[in-house]
Amino acid sequence: MLTTGQQATTTAAVVLPAASFAAGPVTFKAPKANAAAIEIGKSGVTVGTGFVLDPGDSVTLNIGNLSQVYLIGANTTDKLTWIGA
């Protein structure tokens, strides 16, 4: 089943909502409209320690559940979007 979603950034690390992905990888994208880079990583990620996604960037990861990924940003107006099956 195809699943899509988005999460607004916060200035403190936030875990993505639980969603299982058994059929394949998940692609994460920082929309071009974002004002700043966002970072993703494991629990405890901080600005400066995560995987950087500049506006318009994307990355594909093989994960079993979104709750394995944490998000942080410099402001609360940017977003991270995803699609997976």
A tleap script that builds the chain and sets N, CA, C and O, in Angstrom:
source leaprc.protein.ff14SB
mol = sequence {
  NMET LEU THR THR GLY GLN GLN ALA THR THR
  THR ALA ALA VAL VAL LEU PRO ALA ALA SER
  PHE ALA ALA GLY PRO VAL THR PHE LYS ALA
  PRO LYS ALA ASN ALA ALA ALA ILE GLU ILE
  GLY LYS SER GLY VAL THR VAL GLY THR GLY
  PHE VAL LEU ASP PRO GLY ASP SER VAL THR
  LEU ASN ILE GLY ASN LEU SER GLN VAL TYR
  LEU ILE GLY ALA ASN THR THR ASP LYS LEU
  THR TRP ILE GLY CALA
}
set mol.1.N position { 0.831 -1.175 0.000 }
set mol.1.CA position { 0.000 0.000 0.000 }
set mol.1.C position { 0.881 1.245 0.000 }
set mol.1.O position { 1.813 1.341 0.798 }
set mol.2.N position { 0.608 2.163 -0.850 }
set mol.2.CA position { 1.370 3.405 -0.948 }
set mol.2.C position { 0.997 4.330 0.208 }
set mol.2.O position { -0.180 4.535 0.504 }
set mol.3.N position { 2.022 4.883 0.854 }
set mol.3.CA position { 1.814 5.814 1.959 }
set mol.3.C position { 2.598 7.083 1.698 }
set mol.3.O position { 3.772 7.035 1.332 }
set mol.4.N position { 1.946 8.214 1.885 }
set mol.4.CA position { 2.608 9.513 1.763 }
set mol.4.C position { 2.311 10.320 3.018 }
set mol.4.O position { 1.356 10.027 3.737 }
set mol.5.N position { 3.117 11.321 3.277 }
set mol.5.CA position { 2.864 12.177 4.419 }
set mol.5.C position { 3.857 13.306 4.496 }
set mol.5.O position { 4.759 13.432 3.667 }
set mol.6.N position { 3.671 14.125 5.514 }
set mol.6.CA position { 4.590 15.223 5.747 }
set mol.6.C position { 4.613 15.577 7.222 }
set mol.6.O position { 3.653 15.338 7.956 }
set mol.7.N position { 5.721 16.145 7.633 }
set mol.7.CA position { 5.906 16.555 9.022 }
set mol.7.C position { 6.567 17.916 9.032 }
set mol.7.O position { 7.566 18.131 8.344 }
set mol.8.N position { 6.015 18.841 9.809 }
set mol.8.CA position { 6.637 20.156 9.963 }
set mol.8.C position { 7.879 20.021 10.831 }
set mol.8.O position { 7.930 19.187 11.735 }
set mol.9.N position { 8.868 20.840 10.552 }
set mol.9.CA position { 10.084 20.823 11.359 }
set mol.9.C position { 9.847 21.530 12.685 }
set mol.9.O position { 8.929 22.337 12.832 }
set mol.10.N position { 10.688 21.207 13.625 }
set mol.10.CA position { 10.715 21.902 14.908 }
set mol.10.C position { 12.182 22.186 15.224 }
set mol.10.O position { 13.081 21.642 14.585 }
set mol.11.N position { 12.406 23.029 16.198 }
set mol.11.CA position { 13.784 23.349 16.570 }
set mol.11.C position { 14.345 22.358 17.583 }
set mol.11.O position { 15.481 22.501 18.036 }
set mol.12.N position { 13.548 21.355 17.936 }
set mol.12.CA position { 13.993 20.220 18.752 }
set mol.12.C position { 13.670 18.958 17.964 }
set mol.12.O position { 12.694 18.932 17.215 }
set mol.13.N position { 14.463 17.931 18.120 }
set mol.13.CA position { 14.254 16.695 17.368 }
set mol.13.C position { 12.865 16.117 17.643 }
set mol.13.O position { 12.411 16.076 18.787 }
set mol.14.N position { 12.204 15.676 16.582 }
set mol.14.CA position { 10.886 15.063 16.685 }
set mol.14.C position { 10.900 13.769 15.876 }
set mol.14.O position { 11.443 13.724 14.772 }
set mol.15.N position { 10.301 12.723 16.431 }
set mol.15.CA position { 10.227 11.446 15.736 }
set mol.15.C position { 9.070 11.497 14.737 }
set mol.15.O position { 8.029 12.094 15.011 }
set mol.16.N position { 9.264 10.873 13.589 }
set mol.16.CA position { 8.182 10.808 12.606 }
set mol.16.C position { 7.124 9.823 13.093 }
set mol.16.O position { 7.427 8.931 13.886 }
set mol.17.N position { 5.882 9.978 12.625 }
set mol.17.CA position { 4.809 9.091 13.086 }
set mol.17.C position { 5.034 7.653 12.634 }
set mol.17.O position { 5.625 7.412 11.581 }
set mol.18.N position { 4.567 6.710 13.424 }
set mol.18.CA position { 4.724 5.290 13.095 }
set mol.18.C position { 3.939 4.957 11.829 }
set mol.18.O position { 2.751 5.264 11.726 }
set mol.19.N position { 4.609 4.333 10.878 }
set mol.19.CA position { 4.004 3.824 9.644 }
set mol.19.C position { 4.939 2.759 9.109 }
set mol.19.O position { 6.130 3.008 8.922 }
set mol.20.N position { 4.402 1.565 8.862 }
set mol.20.CA position { 5.222 0.439 8.392 }
set mol.20.C position { 5.383 0.463 6.882 }
set mol.20.O position { 4.474 0.852 6.148 }
set mol.21.N position { 6.574 0.033 6.428 }
set mol.21.CA position { 6.887 -0.058 5.007 }
set mol.21.C position { 7.527 -1.412 4.740 }
set mol.21.O position { 8.732 -1.583 4.922 }
set mol.22.N position { 6.720 -2.369 4.309 }
set mol.22.CA position { 7.214 -3.725 4.078 }
set mol.22.C position { 7.594 -3.970 2.623 }
set mol.22.O position { 8.391 -4.864 2.340 }
set mol.23.N position { 7.040 -3.198 1.702 }
set mol.23.CA position { 7.198 -3.504 0.275 }
set mol.23.C position { 8.376 -2.818 -0.392 }
set mol.23.O position { 8.687 -3.141 -1.538 }
set mol.24.N position { 9.036 -1.899 0.265 }
set mol.24.CA position { 10.137 -1.231 -0.413 }
set mol.24.C position { 10.666 -0.041 0.344 }
set mol.24.O position { 10.271 0.198 1.485 }
set mol.25.N position { 11.556 0.711 -0.274 }
set mol.25.CA position { 12.192 1.859 0.370 }
set mol.25.C position { 11.234 3.047 0.516 }
set mol.25.O position { 10.155 3.081 -0.073 }
set mol.26.N position { 11.667 4.004 1.314 }
set mol.26.CA position { 10.920 5.240 1.543 }
set mol.26.C position { 11.774 6.401 1.038 }
set mol.26.O position { 12.963 6.482 1.346 }
set mol.27.N position { 11.172 7.289 0.268 }
set mol.27.CA position { 11.865 8.483 -0.214 }
set mol.27.C position { 11.411 9.685 0.603 }
set mol.27.O position { 10.216 9.931 0.761 }
set mol.28.N position { 12.380 10.425 1.115 }
set mol.28.CA position { 12.138 11.649 1.881 }
set mol.28.C position { 12.557 12.836 1.026 }
set mol.28.O position { 13.577 12.782 0.338 }
set mol.29.N position { 11.769 13.913 1.070 }
set mol.29.CA position { 12.097 15.103 0.288 }
set mol.29.C position { 11.865 16.349 1.124 }
set mol.29.O position { 10.878 16.461 1.852 }
set mol.30.N position { 12.801 17.285 1.001 }
set mol.30.CA position { 12.639 18.622 1.570 }
set mol.30.C position { 12.073 19.495 0.444 }
set mol.30.O position { 12.777 19.764 -0.530 }
set mol.31.N position { 10.823 19.941 0.556 }
set mol.31.CA position { 10.243 20.736 -0.523 }
set mol.31.C position { 11.078 21.972 -0.866 }
set mol.31.O position { 11.733 22.557 -0.004 }
set mol.32.N position { 11.037 22.352 -2.145 }
set mol.32.CA position { 11.788 23.532 -2.601 }
set mol.32.C position { 11.373 24.801 -1.879 }
set mol.32.O position { 12.160 25.742 -1.773 }
set mol.33.N position { 10.135 24.834 -1.379 }
set mol.33.CA position { 9.633 26.028 -0.692 }
set mol.33.C position { 10.206 26.196 0.711 }
set mol.33.O position { 10.011 27.243 1.327 }
set mol.34.N position { 10.913 25.182 1.235 }
set mol.34.CA position { 11.519 25.321 2.563 }
set mol.34.C position { 12.474 26.503 2.589 }
set mol.34.O position { 13.149 26.792 1.600 }
set mol.35.N position { 12.525 27.179 3.721 }
set mol.35.CA position { 13.394 28.348 3.865 }
set mol.35.C position { 14.829 27.981 4.238 }
set mol.35.O position { 15.754 28.757 4.000 }
set mol.36.N position { 15.012 26.798 4.824 }
set mol.36.CA position { 16.340 26.406 5.303 }
set mol.36.C position { 16.507 24.896 5.165 }
set mol.36.O position { 15.554 24.169 4.885 }
set mol.37.N position { 17.734 24.450 5.367 }
set mol.37.CA position { 18.009 23.016 5.365 }
set mol.37.C position { 17.342 22.373 6.574 }
set mol.37.O position { 17.167 23.003 7.618 }
set mol.38.N position { 16.971 21.096 6.409 }
set mol.38.CA position { 16.490 20.298 7.524 }
set mol.38.C position { 17.421 19.104 7.670 }
set mol.38.O position { 18.163 18.779 6.744 }
set mol.39.N position { 17.388 18.454 8.818 }
set mol.39.CA position { 18.266 17.311 9.040 }
set mol.39.C position { 17.459 16.143 9.589 }
set mol.39.O position { 16.553 16.313 10.405 }
set mol.40.N position { 17.814 14.947 9.116 }
set mol.40.CA position { 17.180 13.736 9.614 }
set mol.40.C position { 18.255 12.823 10.180 }
set mol.40.O position { 19.422 12.912 9.800 }
set mol.41.N position { 17.853 11.948 11.087 }
set mol.41.CA position { 18.793 11.018 11.684 }
set mol.41.C position { 18.106 10.155 12.719 }
set mol.41.O position { 16.883 10.013 12.722 }
set mol.42.N position { 18.912 9.582 13.598 }
set mol.42.CA position { 18.381 8.725 14.657 }
set mol.42.C position { 18.024 9.571 15.872 }
set mol.42.O position { 18.226 10.786 15.879 }
set mol.43.N position { 17.498 8.924 16.886 }
set mol.43.CA position { 17.166 9.604 18.138 }
set mol.43.C position { 18.361 10.429 18.610 }
set mol.43.O position { 19.496 9.952 18.592 }
set mol.44.N position { 18.105 11.652 19.026 }
set mol.44.CA position { 19.174 12.524 19.488 }
set mol.44.C position { 19.776 13.408 18.413 }
set mol.44.O position { 20.713 14.160 18.682 }
set mol.45.N position { 19.244 13.328 17.183 }
set mol.45.CA position { 19.768 14.159 16.098 }
set mol.45.C position { 19.680 15.636 16.490 }
set mol.45.O position { 18.722 16.066 17.133 }
set mol.46.N position { 20.689 16.394 16.096 }
set mol.46.CA position { 20.704 17.836 16.333 }
set mol.46.C position { 21.044 18.533 15.019 }
set mol.46.O position { 21.519 17.906 14.072 }
set mol.47.N position { 20.794 19.824 14.980 }
set mol.47.CA position { 21.249 20.605 13.832 }
set mol.47.C position { 22.769 20.512 13.840 }
set mol.47.O position { 23.417 20.917 14.806 }
set mol.48.N position { 23.318 19.994 12.795 }
set mol.48.CA position { 24.767 19.816 12.717 }
set mol.48.C position { 25.217 18.363 12.808 }
set mol.48.O position { 26.364 18.056 12.484 }
set mol.49.N position { 24.325 17.454 13.247 }
set mol.49.CA position { 24.720 16.039 13.332 }
set mol.49.C position { 23.916 15.129 12.424 }
set mol.49.O position { 24.268 13.962 12.254 }
set mol.50.N position { 22.835 15.643 11.834 }
set mol.50.CA position { 21.979 14.812 10.994 }
set mol.50.C position { 22.394 14.824 9.532 }
set mol.50.O position { 23.358 15.483 9.141 }
set mol.51.N position { 21.643 14.081 8.740 }
set mol.51.CA position { 21.823 14.063 7.292 }
set mol.51.C position { 21.095 15.286 6.745 }
set mol.51.O position { 19.883 15.412 6.915 }
set mol.52.N position { 21.814 16.176 6.099 }
set mol.52.CA position { 21.276 17.465 5.659 }
set mol.52.C position { 20.499 17.319 4.355 }
set mol.52.O position { 20.981 16.740 3.382 }
set mol.53.N position { 19.285 17.861 4.367 }
set mol.53.CA position { 18.468 17.972 3.157 }
set mol.53.C position { 18.204 19.455 2.908 }
set mol.53.O position { 17.392 20.070 3.600 }
set mol.54.N position { 18.886 20.023 1.929 }
set mol.54.CA position { 18.624 21.398 1.533 }
set mol.54.C position { 17.285 21.446 0.804 }
set mol.54.O position { 16.815 20.411 0.331 }
set mol.55.N position { 16.657 22.618 0.700 }
set mol.55.CA position { 15.404 22.703 -0.039 }
set mol.55.C position { 15.537 22.087 -1.433 }
set mol.55.O position { 16.437 22.436 -2.198 }
set mol.56.N position { 14.626 21.168 -1.745 }
set mol.56.CA position { 14.630 20.486 -3.029 }
set mol.56.C position { 15.359 19.151 -3.026 }
set mol.56.O position { 15.217 18.379 -3.974 }
set mol.57.N position { 16.141 18.856 -1.981 }
set mol.57.CA position { 16.886 17.598 -1.883 }
set mol.57.C position { 15.984 16.442 -1.479 }
set mol.57.O position { 14.944 16.638 -0.850 }
set mol.58.N position { 16.401 15.226 -1.851 }
set mol.58.CA position { 15.689 14.027 -1.415 }
set mol.58.C position { 16.701 12.922 -1.137 }
set mol.58.O position { 17.850 12.983 -1.575 }
set mol.59.N position { 16.249 11.913 -0.400 }
set mol.59.CA position { 17.056 10.743 -0.090 }
set mol.59.C position { 16.107 9.554 0.044 }
set mol.59.O position { 14.982 9.700 0.522 }
set mol.60.N position { 16.566 8.381 -0.379 }
set mol.60.CA position { 15.776 7.161 -0.267 }
set mol.60.C position { 16.459 6.228 0.719 }
set mol.60.O position { 17.659 5.971 0.621 }
set mol.61.N position { 15.679 5.723 1.675 }
set mol.61.CA position { 16.199 4.844 2.717 }
set mol.61.C position { 15.378 3.562 2.787 }
set mol.61.O position { 14.165 3.587 2.576 }
set mol.62.N position { 16.023 2.462 3.077 }
set mol.62.CA position { 15.336 1.202 3.335 }
set mol.62.C position { 15.090 1.107 4.833 }
set mol.62.O position { 15.975 0.717 5.594 }
set mol.63.N position { 13.888 1.466 5.247 }
set mol.63.CA position { 13.524 1.406 6.663 }
set mol.63.C position { 12.220 0.640 6.795 }
set mol.63.O position { 11.418 0.593 5.862 }
set mol.64.N position { 12.015 0.049 7.945 }
set mol.64.CA position { 10.794 -0.709 8.186 }
set mol.64.C position { 9.660 0.140 8.725 }
set mol.64.O position { 8.488 -0.197 8.552 }
set mol.65.N position { 10.010 1.262 9.390 }
set mol.65.CA position { 8.987 2.107 9.992 }
set mol.65.C position { 9.496 3.540 10.067 }
set mol.65.O position { 10.667 3.784 10.358 }
set mol.66.N position { 8.599 4.482 9.800 }
set mol.66.CA position { 8.979 5.898 9.877 }
set mol.66.C position { 9.490 6.284 11.254 }
set mol.66.O position { 10.302 7.201 11.380 }
set mol.67.N position { 9.022 5.595 12.289 }
set mol.67.CA position { 9.408 5.960 13.654 }
set mol.67.C position { 10.896 5.714 13.933 }
set mol.67.O position { 11.368 5.977 15.039 }
set mol.68.N position { 11.633 5.216 12.943 }
set mol.68.CA position { 13.084 5.082 13.074 }
set mol.68.C position { 13.795 6.386 12.723 }
set mol.68.O position { 15.004 6.502 12.921 }
set mol.69.N position { 13.055 7.367 12.203 }
set mol.69.CA position { 13.645 8.607 11.696 }
set mol.69.C position { 13.204 9.792 12.551 }
set mol.69.O position { 12.029 9.938 12.888 }
set mol.70.N position { 14.182 10.636 12.891 }
set mol.70.CA position { 13.928 11.866 13.630 }
set mol.70.C position { 14.258 13.048 12.722 }
set mol.70.O position { 15.098 12.943 11.828 }
set mol.71.N position { 13.593 14.165 12.962 }
set mol.71.CA position { 13.690 15.363 12.129 }
set mol.71.C position { 13.966 16.568 13.007 }
set mol.71.O position { 13.437 16.678 14.113 }
set mol.72.N position { 14.797 17.472 12.509 }
set mol.72.CA position { 15.044 18.743 13.195 }
set mol.72.C position { 15.317 19.806 12.137 }
set mol.72.O position { 15.834 19.506 11.061 }
set mol.73.N position { 14.965 21.043 12.450 }
set mol.73.CA position { 15.211 22.142 11.529 }
set mol.73.C position { 15.505 23.426 12.281 }
set mol.73.O position { 15.454 23.476 13.509 }
set mol.74.N position { 15.813 24.456 11.521 }
set mol.74.CA position { 16.146 25.741 12.122 }
set mol.74.C position { 14.907 26.581 12.436 }
set mol.74.O position { 14.992 27.578 13.153 }
set mol.75.N position { 13.757 26.172 11.898 }
set mol.75.CA position { 12.522 26.927 12.131 }
set mol.75.C position { 11.327 25.984 12.125 }
set mol.75.O position { 11.495 24.775 11.962 }
set mol.76.N position { 10.142 26.511 12.296 }
set mol.76.CA position { 8.940 25.677 12.354 }
set mol.76.C position { 8.056 25.819 11.117 }
set mol.76.O position { 6.904 25.386 11.126 }
set mol.77.N position { 8.580 26.413 10.072 }
set mol.77.CA position { 7.768 26.606 8.861 }
set mol.77.C position { 8.131 25.639 7.743 }
set mol.77.O position { 7.400 25.546 6.757 }
set mol.78.N position { 9.237 24.919 7.869 }
set mol.78.CA position { 9.658 23.978 6.828 }
set mol.78.C position { 9.028 22.614 7.056 }
set mol.78.O position { 8.476 22.340 8.122 }
set mol.79.N position { 9.119 21.750 6.027 }
set mol.79.CA position { 8.498 20.428 6.089 }
set mol.79.C position { 9.426 19.369 5.522 }
set mol.79.O position { 10.369 19.662 4.787 }
set mol.80.N position { 9.130 18.130 5.886 }
set mol.80.CA position { 9.723 16.952 5.294 }
set mol.80.C position { 8.569 16.124 4.758 }
set mol.80.O position { 7.603 15.878 5.480 }
set mol.81.N position { 8.650 15.692 3.511 }
set mol.81.CA position { 7.607 14.850 2.937 }
set mol.81.C position { 8.185 13.470 2.662 }
set mol.81.O position { 9.402 13.313 2.564 }
set mol.82.N position { 7.307 12.454 2.534 }
set mol.82.CA position { 7.775 11.096 2.242 }
set mol.82.C position { 6.750 10.334 1.420 }
set mol.82.O position { 5.563 10.660 1.395 }
set mol.83.N position { 7.261 9.297 0.744 }
set mol.83.CA position { 6.431 8.364 -0.012 }
set mol.83.C position { 7.091 6.995 0.057 }
set mol.83.O position { 8.310 6.879 -0.070 }
set mol.84.N position { 6.294 5.973 0.256 }
set mol.84.CA position { 6.822 4.613 0.328 }
set mol.84.C position { 5.698 3.596 0.272 }
set mol.84.O position { 4.520 3.950 0.336 }
set mol.85.N position { 6.065 2.347 0.153 }
set mol.85.CA position { 5.058 1.286 0.075 }
set mol.85.C position { 5.391 0.187 1.062 }
set mol.85.O position { 4.664 -0.802 1.152 }
savepdb mol mol.pdb
quit
